[in-house]
């Protein structure tokens, strides 16, 4: 997105109309045109020395690494030019996403990882567009410097209009060559962020499962084994005491089975797989400490992964209702709107919930964001609280 310093909201990226007056916008444009030449000389010299020599030496061992280093420096030149355009021309351009090695070697050590990083650097489109920008800009900067400097002494009354025309060309060059690759660059940045969220969430879930197994079912099974061992020893000496121990062990088995069922339900409940969201949400609503009305209006089922995310989102929201809301009633509504799945959980509690209130709301928002979802919280003090979650109906990389 491109915005202007004259419009902080970004609704208008055009400078104010040029006038027969040397206002601050005109002086900034003149400064930009005069700085063009020294900045272009630096950029052109750098590109000629590093990138062209690296390309020429590409048949040697040091050629490609040198070229990669040169292109990395070109990225820094592009960042400096975007900053200059932002300061003097009012053109604000999103920074491209950071360079991440892609291909077979990513995340591996040794030669595969080295060549993957090398290829990623050589094929960096942001750096190559900056190189093209520096090549094109040198002759143009000679023209702009000469015209501007002459205009300050010869035709200064119309210089604001001339400067505006020249800087409009500069604005077009900056937007065309130094902007991110539109949707592709933005999508890469989003996927990088989403991957981090997914990895962190998966790691937290694994730690929770390990903790629940260690502290729950595993401890009960250890106690069960010890109890059965003692009962075996007493079986001949004191049958009545052995029978009591076996009875206690039987109770421990039931508790361990219940904990394993709860743990399995927390990973992915069987009722969700077999009967879908309506039955699964009704099941968790029945365990909520607040009366919950569940309404699911779906003709067909969404993608399995999306369905699981929707279930766990509603489950965690209902847990928050039980623990924090002090509500008397709550409701869960699920419906489809075009290619989106919407979940709305409402309660008549005390309200005041926030994304940083320690109730897990921020974690839910991050999880939904990782799959192109939305999370909207409306919880004024005194209530009611309404949470609306929106998910894609189907997503290829999750289906």
C-alpha positions as semicolon CSV with decimal commas, in nm:
position;residue;x (nm);y (nm);z (nm)
1;X;0,000;0,000;0,000
2;X;0,123;0,345;-0,087
3;X;0,025;0,647;0,118
4;X;0,135;1,008;0,154
5;X;0,265;1,207;0,449
6;X;-0,012;1,455;0,367
7;X;-0,268;1,190;0,441
8;X;-0,174;0,971;0,740
9;X;-0,463;0,743;0,673
10;X;-0,334;0,655;0,334
11;X;-0,645;0,757;0,144
12;X;-0,459;0,990;-0,095
13;X;-0,101;0,948;-0,220
14;X;-0,093;1,259;-0,437
15;X;0,088;1,574;-0,323
16;X;-0,106;1,904;-0,314
17;X;-0,131;2,090;-0,649
18;X;0,178;2,284;-0,755
19;X;0,155;2,664;-0,720
20;X;0,355;2,972;-0,806
21;X;0,501;2,956;-0,460
22;X;0,798;2,787;-0,299
23;X;0,622;2,609;-0,016
24;X;0,765;2,321;0,187
25;X;0,649;2,059;-0,065
26;X;0,826;2,239;-0,348
27;X;1,148;2,275;-0,149
28;X;1,140;1,905;-0,061
29;X;1,094;1,815;-0,428
30;X;1,381;2,045;-0,530
31;X;1,601;1,887;-0,261
32;X;1,512;1,542;-0,391
33;X;1,601;1,637;-0,748
34;X;1,935;1,787;-0,645
35;X;2,026;1,484;-0,432
36;X;1,937;1,252;-0,719
37;X;2,274;1,288;-0,887
38;X;2,508;1,206;-0,594
39;X;2,273;0,927;-0,479
40;X;2,264;0,785;-0,832
41;X;2,641;0,799;-0,864
42;X;2,679;0,601;-0,541
43;X;2,417;0,345;-0,643
44;X;2,541;0,307;-1,000
45;X;2,903;0,269;-0,888
46;X;2,804;0,007;-0,632
47;X;2,600;-0,191;-0,884
48;X;2,875;-0,179;-1,147
49;X;3,142;-0,286;-0,900
50;X;2,962;-0,564;-0,714
51;X;2,679;-0,701;-0,925
52;X;2,843;-0,688;-1,266
53;X;3,174;-0,824;-1,138
54;X;2,988;-1,097;-0,951
55;X;2,800;-1,191;-1,268
56;X;3,125;-1,188;-1,463
57;X;3,293;-1,413;-1,208
58;X;2,994;-1,648;-1,180
59;X;3,189;-1,923;-1,358
60;X;3,439;-1,924;-1,070
61;X;3,401;-2,044;-0,713
62;X;3,370;-1,695;-0,564
63;X;3,147;-1,553;-0,837
64;X;2,802;-1,654;-0,711
65;X;2,872;-1,578;-0,341
66;X;3,003;-1,236;-0,446
67;X;2,692;-1,178;-0,657
68;X;2,469;-1,276;-0,364
69;X;2,648;-1,031;-0,137
70;X;2,612;-0,761;-0,402
71;X;2,240;-0,825;-0,434
72;X;2,201;-0,816;-0,055
73;X;2,363;-0,473;-0,060
74;X;2,129;-0,368;-0,340
75;X;1,840;-0,447;-0,107
76;X;1,987;-0,198;0,141
77;X;2,017;0,062;-0,136
78;X;1,650;0,010;-0,215
79;X;1,560;0,059;0,151
80;X;1,756;0,387;0,155
81;X;1,582;0,508;-0,161
82;X;1,241;0,424;-0,018
83;X;1,330;0,620;0,294
84;X;1,439;0,919;0,083
85;X;1,120;0,906;-0,123
86;X;0,919;0,885;0,198
87;X;1,094;1,187;0,349
88;X;1,107;1,416;0,047
89;X;0,831;1,299;-0,187
90;X;0,575;1,170;0,062
91;X;0,567;0,827;-0,103
92;X;0,530;0,556;0,159
93;X;0,589;0,204;0,032
94;X;0,571;-0,117;0,233
95;X;0,908;-0,278;0,292
96;X;0,951;-0,609;0,106
97;X;0,947;-0,926;0,311
98;X;1,281;-1,049;0,440
99;X;1,466;-1,299;0,228
100;X;1,401;-1,661;0,331
101;X;1,576;-1,957;0,172
102;X;1,329;-2,166;-0,025
103;X;1,372;-2,505;-0,185
104;X;1,485;-2,851;-0,092
105;X;1,772;-2,734;0,120
106;X;1,580;-2,504;0,349
107;X;1,621;-2,590;0,713
108;X;1,901;-2,839;0,642
109;X;2,269;-2,812;0,707
110;X;2,555;-2,893;0,472
111;X;2,577;-2,830;0,100
112;X;2,201;-2,849;0,034
113;X;2,128;-2,565;0,275
114;X;2,419;-2,360;0,138
115;X;2,309;-2,394;-0,224
116;X;1,946;-2,323;-0,133
117;X;2,049;-1,995;0,033
118;X;2,276;-1,917;-0,262
119;X;1,998;-1,972;-0,514
120;X;1,752;-1,769;-0,307
121;X;1,995;-1,475;-0,301
122;X;2,069;-1,495;-0,674
123;X;1,698;-1,511;-0,767
124;X;1,587;-1,231;-0,531
125;X;1,341;-1,019;-0,739
126;X;1,354;-0,724;-0,495
127;X;1,732;-0,691;-0,533
128;X;1,724;-0,724;-0,913
129;X;1,457;-0,454;-0,942
130;X;1,678;-0,228;-0,729
131;X;1,970;-0,300;-0,963
132;X;1,753;-0,205;-1,261
133;X;1,643;0,109;-1,076
134;X;2,005;0,218;-1,020
135;X;2,095;0,158;-1,386
136;X;1,799;0,356;-1,518
137;X;1,826;0,640;-1,270
138;X;2,178;0,765;-1,348
139;X;2,100;0,933;-1,683
140;X;1,769;1,054;-1,545
141;X;1,939;1,205;-1,239
142;X;2,180;1,397;-1,464
143;X;1,880;1,549;-1,641
144;X;1,693;1,633;-1,320
145;X;2,000;1,784;-1,152
146;X;2,081;2,000;-1,455
147;X;1,724;2,120;-1,509
148;X;1,666;2,194;-1,140
149;X;1,993;2,377;-1,087
150;X;1,939;2,584;-1,405
151;X;1,580;2,654;-1,309
152;X;1,681;2,800;-0,974
153;X;1,863;3,081;-1,156
154;X;1,690;3,111;-1,496
155;X;1,322;3,012;-1,486
156;X;1,262;3,002;-1,112
157;X;0,902;3,141;-1,133
158;X;0,782;2,819;-1,299
159;X;1,025;2,590;-1,117
160;X;0,753;2,454;-0,880
161;X;0,564;2,316;-1,181
162;X;0,879;2,178;-1,342
163;X;0,986;2,017;-1,015
164;X;0,643;1,860;-0,978
165;X;0,662;1,705;-1,324
166;X;1,013;1,570;-1,268
167;X;0,936;1,428;-0,923
168;X;0,620;1,262;-1,055
169;X;0,848;1,059;-1,281
170;X;1,061;0,976;-0,975
171;X;0,750;0,873;-0,785
172;X;0,649;0,640;-1,068
173;X;0,998;0,486;-1,079
174;X;1,003;0,428;-0,702
175;X;0,657;0,271;-0,703
176;X;0,726;0,061;-1,010
177;X;1,071;-0,074;-0,919
178;X;1,110;-0,044;-0,542
179;X;0,766;-0,161;-0,428
180;X;0,712;-0,520;-0,309
181;X;0,581;-0,765;-0,567
182;X;0,222;-0,679;-0,477
183;X;0,021;-0,976;-0,354
184;X;0,306;-1,226;-0,383
185;X;0,539;-1,037;-0,148
186;X;0,260;-0,964;0,098
187;X;0,149;-1,327;0,089
188;X;0,504;-1,447;0,158
189;X;0,524;-1,216;0,460
190;X;0,187;-1,341;0,586
191;X;0,285;-1,706;0,543
192;X;0,613;-1,649;0,728
193;X;0,422;-1,500;1,020
194;X;0,153;-1,769;1,007
195;X;0,413;-2,047;1,005
196;X;0,562;-1,914;1,327
197;X;0,220;-1,907;1,493
198;X;0,138;-2,260;1,379
199;X;0,473;-2,396;1,499
200;X;0,437;-2,228;1,839
201;X;0,080;-2,352;1,874
202;X;0,175;-2,709;1,784
203;X;0,465;-2,702;2,032
204;X;0,235;-2,573;2,308
205;X;-0,021;-2,846;2,232
206;X;0,246;-3,116;2,245
207;X;0,369;-2,986;2,580
208;X;0,011;-2,985;2,713
209;X;-0,049;-3,344;2,599
210;X;0,282;-3,457;2,750
211;X;0,200;-3,284;3,080
212;X;-0,151;-3,429;3,093
213;X;-0,021;-3,779;3,024
214;X;0,256;-3,749;3,281
215;X;0,047;-3,595;3,559
216;X;-0,276;-3,780;3,490
217;X;-0,311;-4,118;3,322
218;X;0,055;-4,217;3,360
219;X;0,057;-4,149;3,735
220;X;-0,266;-4,345;3,781
221;X;-0,134;-4,640;3,581
222;X;0,184;-4,646;3,791
223;X;-0,025;-4,646;4,109
224;X;-0,244;-4,919;3,956
225;X;0,059;-5,139;3,882
226;X;0,187;-5,096;4,239
227;X;-0,154;-5,170;4,384
228;X;-0,194;-5,486;4,179
229;X;0,156;-5,597;4,282
230;X;0,068;-5,558;4,651
231;X;-0,262;-5,738;4,596
232;X;-0,080;-6,027;4,431
233;X;0,149;-6,060;4,732
234;X;-0,143;-6,060;4,977
235;X;-0,364;-6,288;4,770
236;X;-0,267;-6,603;4,964
237;X;-0,197;-6,445;5,304
238;X;-0,500;-6,215;5,330
239;X;-0,759;-6,267;5,051
240;X;-0,994;-6,006;5,196
241;X;-0,725;-5,733;5,193
242;X;-0,625;-5,839;4,840
243;X;-0,989;-5,806;4,729
244;X;-1,003;-5,452;4,868
245;X;-0,683;-5,365;4,682
246;X;-0,819;-5,510;4,357
247;X;-1,137;-5,309;4,404
248;X;-0,931;-4,990;4,452
249;X;-0,726;-5,079;4,143
250;X;-1,050;-5,120;3,948
251;X;-1,149;-4,766;4,046
252;X;-0,809;-4,637;3,936
253;X;-0,855;-4,807;3,598
254;X;-1,188;-4,629;3,549
255;X;-1,034;-4,292;3,636
256;X;-0,738;-4,353;3,406
257;X;-0,970;-4,446;3,120
258;X;-1,177;-4,133;3,179
259;X;-0,863;-3,916;3,174
260;X;-0,748;-4,082;2,852
261;X;-1,090;-4,018;2,697
262;X;-1,073;-3,654;2,802
263;X;-0,724;-3,627;2,659
264;X;-0,832;-3,786;2,330
265;X;-1,131;-3,551;2,318
266;X;-0,890;-3,259;2,363
267;X;-0,679;-3,378;2,069
268;X;-0,968;-3,443;1,832
269;X;-1,304;-3,566;1,961
270;X;-1,455;-3,869;1,792
271;X;-1,800;-3,711;1,795
272;X;-1,669;-3,428;1,575
273;X;-1,535;-3,673;1,319
274;X;-1,846;-3,891;1,323
275;X;-2,131;-3,639;1,355
276;X;-1,993;-3,293;1,281
277;X;-2,002;-2,955;1,451
278;X;-2,365;-2,961;1,565
279;X;-2,328;-3,270;1,783
280;X;-1,974;-3,182;1,897
281;X;-2,068;-2,830;2,007
282;X;-2,381;-2,959;2,180
283;X;-2,158;-3,201;2,370
284;X;-1,923;-2,932;2,502
285;X;-2,221;-2,703;2,573
286;X;-2,370;-2,970;2,798
287;X;-2,053;-2,965;3,010
288;X;-2,049;-2,586;3,044
289;X;-2,144;-2,446;3,386
290;X;-2,374;-2,194;3,212
291;X;-2,685;-2,295;3,013
292;X;-2,584;-2,270;2,647
293;X;-2,810;-2,263;2,340
294;X;-2,638;-2,408;2,031
295;X;-2,759;-2,328;1,679
296;X;-2,571;-2,473;1,382
297;X;-2,704;-2,385;1,037
298;X;-2,485;-2,579;0,796
299;X;-2,605;-2,776;0,494
300;X;-2,268;-2,944;0,445
301;X;-1,951;-2,981;0,648
302;X;-1,647;-2,757;0,598
303;X;-1,292;-2,885;0,546
304;X;-1,188;-3,120;0,826
305;X;-0,906;-2,893;0,949
306;X;-1,134;-2,588;0,947
307;X;-1,401;-2,785;1,131
308;X;-1,147;-2,880;1,399
309;X;-1,034;-2,520;1,442
310;X;-1,395;-2,406;1,470
311;X;-1,464;-2,670;1,736
312;X;-1,164;-2,581;1,951
313;X;-1,235;-2,209;1,913
314;X;-1,591;-2,251;2,039
315;X;-1,471;-2,487;2,314
316;X;-1,217;-2,239;2,447
317;X;-1,466;-1,953;2,429
318;X;-1,717;-2,155;2,631
319;X;-1,446;-2,233;2,887
320;X;-1,391;-1,858;2,921
321;X;-1,763;-1,813;2,971
322;X;-1,758;-2,071;3,251
323;X;-1,450;-1,933;3,424
324;X;-1,461;-1,557;3,380
325;X;-1,795;-1,420;3,261
326;X;-2,027;-1,468;3,562
327;X;-2,299;-1,514;3,300
328;X;-2,641;-1,670;3,345
329;X;-2,692;-1,779;2,983
330;X;-2,482;-1,811;2,669
331;X;-2,534;-1,904;2,307
332;X;-2,327;-2,046;2,020
333;X;-2,431;-1,977;1,660
334;X;-2,258;-2,128;1,360
335;X;-2,346;-2,054;1,000
336;X;-2,200;-2,022;0,654
337;X;-2,175;-1,697;0,459
338;X;-2,056;-1,758;0,103
339;X;-1,709;-1,913;0,142
340;X;-1,668;-1,826;0,511
341;X;-1,760;-2,015;0,828
342;X;-1,879;-1,789;1,110
343;X;-1,896;-1,870;1,480
344;X;-2,054;-1,633;1,729
345;X;-2,044;-1,693;2,104
346;X;-2,250;-1,457;2,321
347;X;-2,300;-1,439;2,697
348;X;-2,487;-1,202;2,931
349;X;-2,202;-1,179;3,182
350;X;-2,008;-0,889;3,329
351;X;-1,816;-0,808;3,009
352;X;-1,483;-0,627;3,006
353;X;-1,296;-0,902;2,821
354;X;-0,997;-0,797;2,611
355;X;-0,734;-0,952;2,389
356;X;-0,467;-0,891;2,653
357;X;-0,669;-0,990;2,955
358;X;-0,503;-1,328;3,006
359;X;-0,812;-1,528;2,906
360;X;-0,659;-1,685;2,594
361;X;-0,831;-1,445;2,357
362;X;-0,504;-1,328;2,201
363;X;-0,399;-1,689;2,138
364;X;-0,729;-1,757;1,963
365;X;-0,686;-1,448;1,748
366;X;-0,338;-1,562;1,645
367;X;-0,457;-1,913;1,561
368;X;-0,739;-1,782;1,346
369;X;-0,509;-1,534;1,176
370;X;-0,274;-1,819;1,083
371;X;-0,547;-1,970;0,862
372;X;-0,677;-1,645;0,710
373;X;-0,942;-1,611;0,979
374;X;-1,073;-1,313;1,172
375;X;-1,143;-1,266;1,542
376;X;-1,367;-0,983;1,662
377;X;-1,430;-0,918;2,033
378;X;-1,707;-0,689;2,160
379;X;-1,718;-0,685;2,540
380;X;-1,814;-0,352;2,698
381;X;-1,799;-0,329;3,081
382;X;-2,124;-0,468;3,217
383;X;-2,174;-0,691;2,915
384;X;-2,292;-0,856;2,709
385;X;-1,987;-1,014;2,547
386;X;-1,998;-1,118;2,182
387;X;-1,711;-1,293;2,011
388;X;-1,728;-1,350;1,637
389;X;-1,480;-1,583;1,469
390;X;-1,458;-1,613;1,092
391;X;-1,279;-1,891;0,905
392;X;-1,239;-1,984;0,539
393;X;-1,484;-2,256;0,441
394;X;-1,214;-2,452;0,267
395;X;-0,841;-2,391;0,237
396;X;-0,629;-2,601;0,005
397;X;-0,326;-2,617;0,232
398;X;-0,542;-2,734;0,526
399;X;-0,800;-2,955;0,358
